[in-house]
Amino acid sequence: MVKKLLIVAAVVGVAALVAKKVKDANDERALWHEATTSPDLR
């Protein structure tokens, strides 16, 4: 029983790390896009 709980906790932890990396990558890409595009001065 304890072994199963540890496995589930490890899977949840890995999923959280992957989700954080994906979010960080998306934020970084959005920041670069904003910084490198010319402003719309219409």
N, CA and C of each residue as an Amber inpcrd file, in Angstrom:
protein
   126
   0.8260000  -1.1960000   0.0000000   0.0000000   0.0000000   0.0000000
   0.8690000   1.2580000   0.0000000   1.8720000   1.3070000   0.8390000
   2.7500000   2.4650000   0.9210000   3.5320000   2.6270000  -0.3820000
   3.9300000   1.5090000  -0.9470000   4.6780000   1.5390000  -2.2010000
   3.8340000   2.1620000  -3.3170000   2.5520000   1.8290000  -3.3680000
   1.6580000   2.3870000  -4.3710000   1.5090000   3.9020000  -4.1740000
   1.3920000   4.3220000  -2.9290000   1.2740000   5.7580000  -2.6420000
   2.5310000   6.5080000  -3.0620000   3.6890000   5.9220000  -2.8360000
   4.9360000   6.5540000  -3.2540000   5.0260000   6.6620000  -4.7780000
   4.5860000   5.6330000  -5.4730000   4.5950000   5.6620000  -6.9330000
   3.6480000   6.7430000  -7.4410000   2.4600000   6.8150000  -6.8700000
   1.4950000   7.8370000  -7.2790000   2.0510000   9.2390000  -6.9930000
   2.6690000   9.4140000  -5.8380000   3.2470000  10.7130000  -5.4900000
   4.3700000  11.0820000  -6.4600000   5.1710000  10.1100000  -6.8540000
   6.2590000  10.3640000  -7.8000000   5.6980000  10.7560000  -9.1640000
   4.6580000  10.0720000  -9.6140000   4.0450000  10.3900000 -10.9070000
   3.4510000  11.7940000 -10.8770000   2.7820000  12.1440000  -9.8000000
   2.2020000  13.4880000  -9.6700000   3.3120000  14.5390000  -9.6410000
   4.3850000  14.2620000  -8.9530000   5.5120000  15.1970000  -8.9050000
   6.1440000  15.4110000 -10.2650000   6.3460000  14.3380000 -11.0080000
   6.9200000  14.4490000 -12.3460000   5.9790000  15.2210000 -13.2580000
   4.6900000  14.9590000 -13.1620000   3.7100000  15.6760000 -13.9870000
   3.7290000  17.1640000 -13.6660000   3.8660000  17.5180000 -12.4050000
   3.9250000  18.9250000 -12.0180000   5.1800000  19.5910000 -12.5790000
   6.3130000  18.9000000 -12.5470000   7.5420000  19.4560000 -13.1010000
   7.4340000  19.6650000 -14.6120000   6.8440000  18.6970000 -15.3020000
   6.6790000  18.8220000 -16.7490000   5.7550000  19.9900000 -17.0680000
   4.6590000  20.1180000 -16.3380000   3.7210000  21.2160000 -16.5710000
   4.4050000  22.5580000 -16.3250000   5.2440000  22.6490000 -15.3020000
   5.9570000  23.9000000 -15.0140000   6.9370000  24.2300000 -16.1410000
   7.6480000  23.2270000 -16.6350000   8.5890000  23.4670000 -17.7350000
   7.8650000  23.9520000 -18.9860000   6.7170000  23.3420000 -19.2930000
   5.9450000  23.7540000 -20.4640000   5.4500000  25.1830000 -20.2960000
   4.9520000  25.5220000 -19.1160000   4.4660000  26.8790000 -18.8620000
   5.6020000  27.8820000 -18.9700000   6.7550000  27.5570000 -18.3930000
   7.9140000  28.4480000 -18.4630000   8.3580000  28.6570000 -19.9110000
   8.3460000  27.5920000 -20.6990000   8.7360000  27.7020000 -22.1030000
   7.7580000  28.5870000 -22.8690000   6.4760000  28.4320000 -22.5980000
   5.4790000  29.2610000 -23.2650000   5.6190000  30.7240000 -22.8600000
   5.8610000  30.9720000 -21.5850000   6.0550000  32.3480000 -21.1140000
   7.2880000  32.9670000 -21.7620000   8.3570000  32.2050000 -21.8640000
   9.5990000  32.6930000 -22.4700000   9.3710000  33.0170000 -23.9480000
   8.6630000  32.1290000 -24.6540000   8.3810000  32.3590000 -26.0670000
   7.5170000  33.6080000 -26.2580000   6.5290000  33.7970000 -25.3960000
   5.6660000  34.9760000 -25.4880000   6.4620000  36.2470000 -25.2110000
   7.3660000  36.1880000 -24.2520000   8.1920000  37.3560000 -23.9340000
   9.0890000  37.7200000 -25.1040000   9.7370000  36.7190000 -25.7200000
  10.5860000  36.9910000 -26.8820000   9.7670000  37.5290000 -28.0500000
   8.5720000  37.0030000 -28.2200000   7.7230000  37.4860000 -29.3040000
   7.3820000  38.9560000 -29.0940000   7.0370000  39.3030000 -27.8740000
   6.7040000  40.6960000 -27.5560000   7.9180000  41.6000000 -27.7250000
   9.0790000  41.1050000 -27.3390000  10.2890000  41.9340000 -27.3730000
  10.8210000  42.1110000 -28.7850000  10.5270000  41.1800000 -29.6830000
  11.1380000  41.2350000 -31.0140000  10.1790000  41.6810000 -32.1130000
   8.9160000  41.9050000 -31.7980000   7.9840000  42.3830000 -32.8120000
   7.8890000  43.8940000 -32.7310000   7.7150000  44.5060000 -33.8790000
   7.6060000  45.9590000 -33.8970000   6.2290000  46.3600000 -33.3680000
   6.1570000  47.4710000 -32.6800000   4.8700000  47.9120000 -32.1300000
   3.9230000  48.3470000 -33.2420000   2.6710000  48.1300000 -33.0340000
   1.6460000  48.5320000 -34.0100000   1.2360000  49.9580000 -33.6750000
   1.7100000  50.9060000 -34.4730000   1.5010000  52.3300000 -34.1840000
   0.4300000  52.9430000 -35.0920000  -0.5850000  52.1860000 -35.4150000
  -1.6390000  52.7100000 -36.2800000  -2.4840000  53.7210000 -35.5760000
